């Protein structure tokens, strides 16, 4: 997802416009609102509208979901108050590290499955597509074992 800029001249957007700009369905936006992740106002016709603050939250939520974070994880991150100690940043980094480790494990599981299902034990030339997973694992291990 790219960073979305919301014009300051317009203080809020209706749900349909927010949906288009963020590439989300209106149903997804209502779901996030039901879960307490954001709040909507109402326009003169009683329809949902979102101010800049909630549009930015919505963009953050969408980005987190695309990154594979759960609603609970996103809610926890949204609740963090910015602090000088940087503990909020550390929590975001830790969640991202955990997610990357899970993705690496998922990739290893796919490689193992391919090895079982492909003639020749996965020696198919297309399995080279998965080389970045292996090299990423090696560099990750080097970083963890490198002296500080």
SEVO-245921 format. One line per field, with one value per residue (C-alpha): x, y, z; residue in one letter. Coordinates in pm, 1 decimal, decimal comma, always signed. Last residue first. Example, Ala and Ser with C-alpha at 12.3 -4.5 7.8 and 13.67 -1.06 7.14 Angstrom:
BEGIN
c1: (+1367,0  +1230,0)
c2: (-106,0  -450,0)
c3: (+714,0  +780,0)
res: (S  A)
//
This chain:
BEGIN
c1: (+2821,3  +2939,2  +2744,1  +2520,4  +2182,3  +2297,9  +2450,7  +2124,8  +1928,4  +2177,9  +2131,3  +1750,3  +1739,5  +1958,5  +1715,9  +1408,1  +1573,7  +1640,6  +1265,9  +1233,6  +1511,9  +1238,3  +1141,0  +1439,1  +1273,0  +1496,0  +1199,0  +1248,3  +1310,1  +945,4  +774,1  +533,9  +767,5  +1017,4  +730,2  +585,1  +922,5  +959,0  +608,0  +689,1  +1010,7  +807,1  +563,9  +859,4  +1000,3  +659,0  +638,4  +985,7  +881,2  +570,6  +775,8  +1022,2  +732,5  +580,2  +919,0  +974,0  +629,9  +697,1  +1034,7  +877,5  +625,7  +901,0  +1083,4  +1172,0  +1047,9  +697,3  +423,1  +117,8  +56,4  -312,6  -282,4  -16,4  -237,8  -530,3  -305,5  -197,9  -560,0  -672,1  -400,0  -90,4  -35,7  +147,5  -161,5  -352,9  -96,5  -116,7  -495,0  -487,4  -235,8  -449,1  -752,3  -566,6  -472,5  -836,5  -935,2  -713,6  -812,4  -1184,4  -1408,8  -1769,7  -2055,0  -2391,8  -2649,9  -2752,3  -2577,5  -2256,8  -2189,7  -1865,2  -1669,2  -1451,3  -1152,8  -1014,5  -1319,8  -1392,9  -1717,4  -1514,1  -1278,6  -1582,2  -1740,6  -1419,5  -1411,3  -1774,9  -1699,0  -1445,3  -1085,5  -861,5  -766,8  -885,3  -1193,5  -1307,8  -1248,6  -1464,9  -1742,8  -1717,2  -1767,4  -1456,1  -1373,2  -1203,7  -1154,9  -903,3  -648,0  -616,7  -558,7  -235,9  -218,7  +107,7  +128,2  +0,0)
c2: (-691,6  -1034,4  -1177,4  -1470,8  -1302,1  -1122,0  -1440,0  -1630,3  -1363,3  -1374,5  -1750,7  -1731,6  -1459,3  -1674,5  -1965,6  -1755,7  -1578,0  -1921,3  -1995,5  -1909,2  -2160,9  -2422,6  -2348,1  -2553,8  -2867,0  -3044,8  -3077,1  -3441,8  -3570,2  -3551,5  -3283,2  -3350,0  -3415,4  -3142,7  -2903,7  -2964,5  -2900,2  -2577,2  -2470,1  -2541,2  -2341,2  -2048,9  -2068,9  -2067,6  -1760,1  -1592,0  -1671,3  -1524,3  -1214,9  -1175,7  -1205,0  -943,3  -712,9  -751,3  -678,1  -369,6  -233,9  -296,6  -123,3  +176,3  +209,3  +177,6  +472,2  +625,3  +967,7  +833,1  +812,6  +657,2  +297,3  +217,5  +193,7  -74,3  -283,5  -248,2  -357,3  -665,7  -749,2  -704,8  -947,1  -842,3  -995,0  -706,5  -626,3  -607,1  -365,1  -144,5  -139,8  -45,6  +234,2  +369,3  +355,4  +539,0  +809,2  +832,5  +851,9  +1155,6  +1317,2  +1298,9  +1011,3  +1030,1  +791,1  +894,3  +1086,4  +1316,9  +1613,1  +1408,6  +1166,2  +1107,7  +790,4  +629,3  +400,3  +72,6  +0,4  -342,9  -207,7  +69,4  -186,7  -382,5  -66,8  -2,4  -362,3  -335,2  -13,4  -214,3  -108,4  +39,6  +335,0  +612,1  +423,3  +322,5  +670,5  +806,8  +558,2  +613,0  +988,0  +1200,8  +1455,8  +1790,1  +1881,5  +2164,0  +1941,0  +1721,0  +1355,7  +1193,2  +817,5  +635,3  +344,8  +0,0)
c3: (+1897,3  +1783,5  +1487,9  +1581,1  +1524,9  +1210,1  +1065,7  +1128,4  +940,9  +655,0  +621,6  +646,1  +380,7  +154,4  +192,7  +129,7  -164,3  -319,4  -343,5  -710,0  -769,2  -713,9  -1075,1  -1190,4  -1045,5  -794,6  -560,7  -474,3  -826,3  -929,6  -724,8  -439,3  -146,9  -231,9  -305,3  +40,9  +203,3  +3,7  +107,5  +473,1  +443,7  +303,6  +597,8  +836,8  +664,3  +685,3  +1057,3  +1115,6  +921,8  +1139,5  +1458,2  +1332,6  +1240,7  +1586,9  +1744,4  +1527,9  +1616,4  +1987,0  +1964,1  +1791,8  +2071,3  +2332,0  +2172,4  +2506,2  +2393,1  +2372,4  +2113,0  +2277,4  +2189,6  +2147,6  +1769,5  +1812,0  +2038,5  +1796,4  +1509,7  +1703,6  +1790,4  +1427,0  +1324,5  +1135,6  +793,2  +629,4  +424,3  +753,1  +894,7  +586,9  +601,1  +969,9  +905,3  +616,9  +847,1  +1119,8  +866,4  +760,5  +1127,7  +1189,6  +858,5  +941,6  +835,5  +726,5  +785,6  +644,5  +850,4  +564,4  +722,7  +758,6  +1039,4  +1221,8  +1208,5  +1467,3  +1434,7  +1566,4  +1779,9  +1632,4  +1485,4  +1313,3  +1164,1  +1039,2  +893,4  +698,1  +577,0  +464,2  +274,6  +81,6  +89,1  -180,3  +37,6  -191,7  -309,2  +40,7  +178,0  -104,5  -30,1  +347,5  +315,2  +351,6  +618,6  +678,6  +315,3  +294,7  +465,5  +159,4  +248,5  +141,8  +106,5  +155,9  -81,6  +0,0)
res: (X  X  X  X  X  X  X  X  X  X  X  X  X  X  X  X  X  X  X  X  X  X  X  X  X  X  X  X  X  X  X  X  X  X  X  X  X  X  X  X  X  X  X  X  X  X  X  X  X  X  X  X  X  X  X  X  X  X  X  X  X  X  X  X  X  X  X  X  X  X  X  X  X  X  X  X  X  X  X  X  X  X  X  X  X  X  X  X  X  X  X  X  X  X  X  X  X  X  X  X  X  X  X  X  X  X  X  X  X  X  X  X  X  X  X  X  X  X  X  X  X  X  X  X  X  X  X  X  X  X  X  X  X  X  X  X  X  X  X  X  X  X  X  X  X  X  X  X)
//
